[in-house]
């Protein structure tokens, strides 16, 4: 029996796929004892002279601690500035942010997800255009000009800057892989996935090569297999479909085969689990690998004490490898903020101040600027094999393998729903593929009429 539930899918991410949730926390400039923090200059700045900013984000506990520490560092160096932080739950974050933007009550600085960009373009005047601001040197991001162009409107509007570089990574329990005799030196193609899945089952019938959330199956496996097969985006920029019925049918059949052969831990065991790292099989030591975004590095190391970073599942020589390299999130600034330039200075500080770089570390995956990457590498804080995965993904089209249309929640919800029905035996692969094409076409036509009109 299939359990029905509301699914808010974050594209690309799908943080859902991409994010580790955290409880909602509100902070205000406090010291360790809970009292008001004193300025670094030895006394309180005059209250009426202070510049006040609000900064909101979501993320895990490590991200919260490090971001708060960096903001406190900024306030120590700029005692005339007071920053109120709003570290929120992922659930409902986007809806609340949109409501605030429309009522001109949004925080001065906001963390937003790449999957929201197309929707945010519809109200772009509510955001500062980073291509037209006087504070941050855009040359800091020259290594990722192509990626920034993807998130820029045709008329040159860029509503956010990357908080870090996030890319698909296969996190492997190195100890288990060695015991089973898996070769981690070669990419996990679809054929290797099946072959190694059989090895794992021979080693222990209760063990699985992979574990994935129900949304992760869509993003990391269904999409990648379909893109490998077609060489196209799932949905093209003009909202035409990048696949045929036959392509989808084959993809559904292969995905079902992975479950039937116990390559992947049971789909239904993840329904009630919000965090992929809390899956029953994984917690019981019965999972060898998990494919997620690189921002899951901390959680992966906690789950797998001897964690090995491998290139993601897929065909590395395909026209579209399905590998993803994208911003972890974006820093955005409200255009109606009374202190826009100070908000921009805070963001610049997070990118360029050496102490801030050290404090933030990898809490938003690998930093986007060369200077930050070089500094953390000099401190041996970026695992060498994780950096190699990033290079591998980048060289194989990671920045351009997906597009904004394909990761819209409306499309991902259809993918999730049709595969769920197939998994639970409510529908055949033929019917799932037929319904998938029909529903995707209808939704694409609807969005094309609304967005591209």
N, C-alpha and C positions, 0 to 999 in steps of 0.2 A: 504493500500500500504506500502510495506516495504522500509525503507530508507536504501540504501546501504552506507557503509562507511568502511574505512580501520580500522582495529582493531589490535592494538599492545597489546597483552595480556601478562600480567606479571603473571607468575605462582604463585605459591604459592603466588602466590601471586598476585601477580596478582594485583599488586598494584593498580593496576587498581581497581582493586578491593581493594588493600591494601592501596593506597597512597593518600594523599591530595596534589594536585599539587601546585606549586608555580612559580612565575615569575623568570626569570633568573637574578641572581645578581652576580656581580663580586666585590670582596672586596680586598683591600690591606691595610695593617696595618695603620689604620687611627684613630685619636681620634674623639671625638664627634663634633669637629668643622671642621672636614675634613682635617686637617693638618697631617703631619707625626707624628706618635706616638714616644714618647721618651722612652728610655729603663728604666727599673725599677731601674737601678743602678745610675740614675741621669745624664746620658749623652748618646749620640748616640754611639753604638758600631762602631768600624771602619768598613766601608762598605766592604772593601776587606776581612775582617775576618768573615763576617756573613755567616751562613749556611742558604740557601734559599730552601724552600719547597713549593710545590703546593698541595692543598687539595681540592678535588671536592666531592660534594654530591648534592642530591636533597631533597626536603621536604617542609613542610609548613613554614609559617612565624615564628612560635614559634621555630621550629627546627633551622632555620637560625640564629635567634637572640642568642639562647643558644649556638650553636656551635661556632659562631664567638666570643662570650664572653669567652668560654673555651679556644679557640686558643689564644686570647689576653692575657689571664691569663698565658698560657704557655710562651708566648713571654716576659711577664713581669718578669717571673722567670728565663728565659733563654734569656738574651738580645742579645746574639750572634746568635739568630735564628730569621728568618723572614719567616712568613707563608702567602702565597697568597691564598685566598680562592676563589673557583669557585662554587657558589651555582647556580645550573642549573635547567632548566625545565626538567620534566620527559620525555616529548616527545623528541625523538632523542638522549637522553642521552647515551643509550647503543650503538647505531650506532657510535656516535662520539668517545666513549671510545674505541671501538674495533679498529677504524681507528688509534687512537693515540697509542694504544698498538702495533699494527703492524708496526708503523713507529717509535717506540721507543721515542715518545714524550708525553706519558701519564703522568698525575700528579704523584707525589711521593706517595701520599695517596689517595685512591679512595673508595668511597662507592659503593658497587655493590649489586645487588639483588640476592636472592637465586635461582630464576628461571633461572639465566644465568650460573649457576655453570657448568653444563655439557658442554656447549659451551666453557666456559673459560678453562675447562680442556684440550681442544684441543690446547691451547697455554699456558699451565701451566708454562712453563719456563719463561714467561714474568712476573710472580708473585713471590714474596717471599714465600717460604714454611714455614708456621708458626710452623710446627713440627721440623723445622731445622733452628732456629734463636736464637741468644744469649741474647735477651733483655727481652722478655715478659715471665713471669712464666705461663706456661700452666695449672698449678694447680688452677689458678683462675677460670677455667671453668669446674672443675671436676663434678659439679652437672649436666652438660649437655654433658658428654662424648659421650653418645649414639647419640646425635644429631650431634656433631662434626664428629663422625665416618661416618655418612650418607653423609657428604660433603667432605670426604677425599677420594682420589683416591686409587685404589687397591695397588699402590706402595707407599702410605703414604704421598701424597702431599695435603696439606691444604692451599688453596689460600686466605683464609680470616678468620677473627674472628668476632663473632656475635656482632653487635652494641647494641642489646637488645633482649628481648624475646617477640615475637609477637604471639598472639593466637586468635582464633575465639571467638568472644564475641557478645552476643545479647544485644544491647543497647536499653533500654526501657524508654519511657516517663512515669515515675512513677506516675505523676499526672493524666494522661489520663487513665492508667491502673487501678488505684484505682477507678476512676469515673465509668469505665465500669464494674468493678468487676472481673478483671482477676487475677487469682492465679499465682503469680510469684515464688512461693516456689518450684514448681515442674518443671522438664525439659520440654522444648517444643518439645515433640515427634511429629511425623507427624500427629497422630490422634488429639493431643491437638492443633496443628496448625490449623487444619480445624475447630475444635470445637470453639476455641477462635476467629477465623476469623468470624464465624457466629455471635458470641456475639458482635463483633465490628460493624458488618453491622446492627445488630438490634439496637444498640445504635445510630448509625449515618450512613445511607446508602452511604454517601459521604466520609466515613472514612475507612482506611485500616489498618490491623494488621501490615503489613510489607511494606517496600519500598526497591527496589533493583535496581542497575544499570543493564544494559543488560548483562554485563560481570559478575557481581556479582551473577546473577541468575545461571549462569553456575557453578561458583566456589563454592558458598555457599549452593546451593540447588540441582542442577542436580548431581554434583559429590558426595555430601554427601548422597543423597537418593540412588544412584547407589552403592556406597560403603557399605552402610548399608545393602542393599539387597544381595550383592555378598560376602561381607567379604574380597574382593580383592582390590588391587590397580586398577585404571582405566587401566593403561598400566603397565605390570610387568617389572622388571628390565631387562629381556631378550627380551623385546619388543614384547611379546605375549600379547593378549588382556585379560583383567580380567573380561569379561562379555559376555553374549550371546545376541542374537537378542531379546529374550523374556524379559531379564532384562532391556534393553534399551527402549523397547516399553512401559513397565509398568512405567518406570521413566518419559518418555515424557508425558504419559497420566496423571500422577499425577501432574506434573508441570503445565500442561495446566489447570487442574482442579483448582489449586490454583488461577490462573488468572480468570477463568470463574466464580468462586465463590467470586471474589473480596477480597480474602485474601491478595493479593499483589496489590499495586498500579499499574496502567496501565504500561505495558512494554514500550509502545511507547512514554510515556511522558518523559522518561529518555534518549532518543536517542540524543538529542541536549545538554544534561547536562554532563559536564566533572566531576563534583563532586557530589557524592551521596547525600551530605548534602544540595545541592541546588535544589533538586527535587521539582517541583511545589506542590505536595500534602503535602510533609513534611513541606515546608516553610509556607503553609497555615494551619498548625496545624492539618492535617488530616492523620497523620501516627503515629502509636503507637510505633513501634520498627524498628530498623535497625540492620541487622547482618553485621559486618565488623571485621577487625582485631583490636586488642587492641590498636594499635598505633593511632587509631581514637579517643582516649579518649577525647582529648581536643575539637575536633569538636562535639563529642556527647554531651558533657556537655554544649556547647554553644547552641546546637539545643534543648536539653531537660534540662531545668534548674534543674529539679529534676530527674536526670538520675539514673536509676537502672541498674546494671550490672548483666546479667543472663547468664547461660550456653547456648552454641549455640544450634541451632535447629538440631535435629537428634535423633537417638536412642542410649541412653547411655549404653545399654547392648549389642549392636551389636558387632560382631567379629571385625568389622572395624567401629568405631563410626563416622568417617569422620571429627572429630574434628582435628584442626591443631594447633600445637605449633612449631614454627620455628624461626630462627633468623629474626629480623626485617629487617636488611640488614647485610652486612659484611663490615668491614674495611679491605682493601687490600693494599699492598705496591708493587710498581713496582720494579722488580728485576734489572732493568737497572738504577735505581735512583743512583746518585752519593752520596746521603746521606741516604742510606737505614737504618742505625742504628739510626740516628736521627729521621727518620720517625717512626721507631718502638718505640722510646722513647715517641714521641707525643701520639701514640696510648696507650701505657702503662699509660701515664699520665691521659688520659681520663678515664681509668678504675680504677685507684688507688688513684689519688689525691683527697683529701676530698673536697677541694673547687671546683674542676672540677665536681665531682659527684653532688654537690649541684647545680651548675650552669646548668648542663645538665638535671637534673631532669628526667622527663618521656618523653622527646622530641623524643626518639626512643623506646617508650614503657617501660616496666619494665626492669631495668638493668639486665645484665646477671650474674654479679658477686655477690656472697653472701654478700661481704662487702658493696657494693653499695645498695643492697636491704635492708640490715639491717639499714644502715644510713638513707635512705629515709623513711623507716617504723618508725624509731624513731622520725622523724620529721612529722609523720602523712601525708606524701605526696603520699603514695600508698593507694588508697581506699581499705578498707578491703574486700568488696564484689568483687572487681576486682581481688584481690589476690586469693580469693576463686575460682573464675572462672578459673584462671591459674592452680591451684592445681587440680581442677576437670578435666580439659582438659588433663593435664600431666598424671594423674592417669589412664586415659582411652585411652592411646596410642597416644596422641597428637604428640609426636616426630616421630612416625613411621607409622601413618595412611596413609600418602601419601609418594610418592617417587619422585625422580627427573624426571624420565621419564614421569610420569603422568601430570606434570605441564609444560611440554614444550609448547611454544606458538603455535606450529604447531597443536597439538592436541586440545588445547583449542579453536583455531579458528574454527575447525570443529564442536565442541560442540555448540559454539555460532551460527554458520551459520545454522545448522540444526534446532536448537530450534527457531531461528528467522523465518525461513520459516514455521514452524508449527504454531507459534503464529499468523502470518499474513494470515493464511489460504491458503498458496501457496502449501501445501503438507499435507497429512494425517499423523497421528501418525505412522501408519504401514510403510509408505514410508520413513518418517524421520528416523525411527529406522533402516530400511534396508540400506538406504544411509549412515547413521552414521557408521554402522558396516563395510560396504565396504570401505568407505573413511579412517576410522581409521586403518583398516587392511593394506591398501595400504601404508599409511604414516608410520606405524610401520615397515613394511617390508623395506621401503626405508631407514629409520633411522638405522635400524638394520644393513643393508648392509654398511652404511657409517660410523657408530660409533663403532659397535662391530666387524668389520672385522679384 
